[in-house]
Amino acid sequence: MLKPFFIILISIVISSMVSCENDINSIKKVSYKPTDPDERTTNVHMIQTDSGFAKIELRAKLSETYHKPTMRIKFKEGIEITLYNQLGKVESILTSLYGEIFQETGEMIFKDSVCLKNIEQSQVLETEELHWNQNTQAVFTNKNVIVRSKEGELFYGDGIKTSLDFKRYEFIKPKGKFKIN
């Protein structure tokens, strides 16, 4: 009487082992969406060096890489870029709640609470969107901009052109200046 029970039990175990094969296409149908990133990385910390000295440091909580339709990296949970001078001292810091890098063109876009600080001159630029072309080193926006100086002056306008070190800048459409005590 026990023999038929063991035969049935062994048959069930063998059939379940044979049917447990994972087909990658079946898994993709359940878990993959075409809008998902190709790669996802958390706690990103990258340093670009030149001749052994740090030039640019990038930090982000999350980076998502997409290869199609164009190669780009999105930083949806914020990004911080620190720029160093030739002596290794911090020159400027750029932060935003969202960032995107387009690999093919070298264009970077920062959105939502964008802040660019020049450490040496104690200047702060605030805007909602800022573009940086890594090839030309141009930094610009056509959005509303506020610049705060260490003397307590507040400049504002529509659009600005500057460099990533934020040593010099030019408003596209300046609107006014305030003295803050």
C-alpha positions as CSV (number, residue, x, y, z in Angstrom):
1,M,0.0,0.0,0.0
2,L,2.9,2.4,0.7
3,K,4.5,1.8,-2.7
4,P,1.8,3.6,-4.7
5,F,2.0,6.5,-2.3
6,F,5.7,6.9,-2.8
7,I,5.3,6.5,-6.6
8,I,2.8,9.3,-6.6
9,L,4.9,11.5,-4.3
10,I,8.0,11.0,-6.5
11,S,6.0,11.7,-9.6
12,I,4.7,15.0,-8.1
13,V,8.3,16.1,-7.1
14,I,9.8,15.3,-10.5
15,S,7.0,17.0,-12.4
16,S,7.3,20.1,-10.2
17,M,11.1,20.2,-10.7
18,V,10.7,20.0,-14.5
19,S,8.0,22.7,-14.6
20,C,10.0,25.2,-12.5
21,E,12.1,26.4,-15.4
22,N,12.4,30.2,-15.7
23,D,12.1,31.5,-19.2
24,I,13.7,35.0,-19.5
25,N,11.0,36.2,-22.0
26,S,8.2,35.1,-19.6
27,I,9.9,37.0,-16.8
28,K,10.3,40.1,-18.9
29,K,6.6,40.0,-19.8
30,V,5.8,40.2,-16.1
31,S,8.5,42.5,-14.7
32,Y,9.9,44.6,-17.6
33,K,8.4,47.8,-18.9
34,P,9.9,49.7,-21.9
35,T,10.1,52.9,-19.9
36,D,12.2,51.2,-17.1
37,P,15.9,52.2,-17.0
38,D,18.6,49.9,-18.3
39,E,20.7,50.4,-15.1
40,R,19.8,51.7,-11.7
41,T,22.5,52.8,-9.2
42,T,22.1,54.1,-5.6
43,N,24.5,56.3,-3.6
44,V,26.5,57.4,-6.5
45,H,29.9,59.1,-5.7
46,M,32.2,59.8,-8.7
47,I,35.3,61.9,-8.9
48,Q,36.9,63.1,-12.1
49,T,40.6,63.8,-11.8
50,D,43.3,65.4,-13.9
51,S,47.0,64.8,-13.2
52,G,46.0,63.2,-9.8
53,F,43.9,66.2,-8.7
54,A,40.2,66.2,-8.3
55,K,38.4,68.4,-10.8
56,I,34.7,67.4,-10.5
57,E,32.9,65.4,-7.8
58,L,29.4,64.1,-8.4
59,R,27.1,62.8,-5.7
60,A,23.5,61.4,-6.2
61,K,21.2,59.2,-4.2
62,L,19.9,57.5,-7.4
63,S,21.0,57.4,-11.0
64,E,19.1,55.7,-13.8
65,T,20.8,55.0,-17.1
66,Y,18.7,54.8,-20.3
67,H,20.3,53.6,-23.6
68,K,17.3,54.2,-25.9
69,P,16.2,56.3,-27.7
70,T,19.3,58.3,-26.7
71,M,21.9,57.5,-24.0
72,R,21.1,59.6,-20.9
73,I,21.4,59.4,-17.2
74,K,18.7,60.7,-14.9
75,F,19.2,61.8,-11.3
76,K,15.6,61.8,-10.0
77,E,16.4,62.1,-6.3
78,G,18.8,65.1,-6.4
79,I,22.3,65.7,-7.6
80,E,25.3,67.6,-6.2
81,I,28.3,68.6,-8.3
82,T,31.5,70.1,-6.7
83,L,34.0,71.8,-8.9
84,Y,37.7,72.1,-7.7
85,N,40.3,74.6,-8.8
86,Q,43.9,73.7,-9.7
87,L,45.0,73.8,-6.1
88,G,42.3,71.2,-5.1
89,K,40.1,73.7,-3.2
90,V,36.4,73.8,-3.7
91,E,35.5,76.5,-6.2
92,S,31.8,76.0,-6.7
93,I,28.9,73.7,-5.8
94,L,25.8,73.0,-7.9
95,T,22.8,71.3,-6.4
96,S,19.3,70.5,-7.7
97,L,16.5,68.1,-7.0
98,Y,16.6,66.6,-10.5
99,G,19.4,66.3,-13.1
100,E,19.8,64.7,-16.5
101,I,22.9,64.1,-18.6
102,F,22.7,63.5,-22.4
103,Q,25.9,61.4,-23.1
104,E,26.0,62.1,-26.9
105,T,25.8,65.9,-26.7
106,G,27.4,66.5,-23.4
107,E,24.4,68.5,-22.3
108,M,23.3,68.5,-18.7
109,I,20.0,69.8,-17.4
110,F,19.3,70.6,-13.7
111,K,15.7,71.3,-12.6
112,D,13.8,72.1,-9.4
113,S,15.5,74.2,-6.7
114,V,18.8,74.7,-8.6
115,C,21.5,76.4,-6.6
116,L,25.0,77.3,-7.9
117,K,27.4,78.6,-5.2
118,N,30.7,80.3,-5.8
119,I,32.6,79.5,-2.5
120,E,35.4,82.1,-2.9
121,Q,33.2,85.0,-3.8
122,S,30.2,83.9,-1.6
123,Q,27.8,84.3,-4.4
124,V,24.6,82.2,-4.8
125,L,22.6,81.7,-8.0
126,E,19.1,80.3,-7.6
127,T,16.7,79.2,-10.5
128,E,14.3,76.4,-11.4
129,E,16.3,75.2,-14.5
130,L,19.9,75.4,-15.5
131,H,21.7,74.0,-18.5
132,W,25.4,73.1,-18.7
133,N,27.1,72.0,-21.9
134,Q,30.2,70.1,-21.0
135,N,31.8,70.5,-24.4
136,T,31.6,74.3,-24.5
137,Q,31.5,74.8,-20.7
138,A,28.5,77.2,-21.1
139,V,26.1,77.4,-18.2
140,F,22.8,79.2,-18.9
141,T,19.1,79.4,-18.4
142,N,16.2,81.5,-19.8
143,K,14.1,81.1,-16.5
144,N,13.8,83.5,-13.6
145,V,17.1,83.9,-11.7
146,I,18.2,85.3,-8.4
147,V,21.8,86.1,-7.5
148,R,22.8,86.8,-3.9
149,S,26.2,88.5,-3.3
150,K,28.2,88.5,-0.1
151,E,27.6,92.2,0.3
152,G,23.9,91.4,0.8
153,E,22.8,92.5,-2.7
154,L,20.1,90.6,-4.5
155,F,20.0,90.7,-8.3
156,Y,17.2,89.2,-10.3
157,G,16.1,88.8,-13.9
158,D,15.1,86.4,-16.7
159,G,17.9,84.2,-17.8
160,I,21.7,84.2,-17.2
161,K,24.9,83.1,-18.8
162,T,27.9,82.0,-16.7
163,S,30.5,79.4,-16.2
164,L,30.3,76.5,-13.8
165,D,32.8,78.2,-11.4
166,F,30.3,81.1,-11.3
167,K,33.0,83.8,-11.2
168,R,31.4,86.0,-13.8
169,Y,27.9,86.1,-15.1
170,E,25.6,88.1,-17.4
171,F,21.9,88.5,-17.0
172,I,20.0,88.0,-20.3
173,K,17.1,90.3,-19.1
174,P,18.0,92.0,-15.8
175,K,15.1,93.3,-13.8
176,G,16.4,94.8,-10.6
177,K,18.7,94.9,-7.5
178,F,17.9,95.0,-3.8
179,K,20.1,95.6,-0.8
180,I,19.4,93.1,2.0
181,N,20.5,94.0,5.5
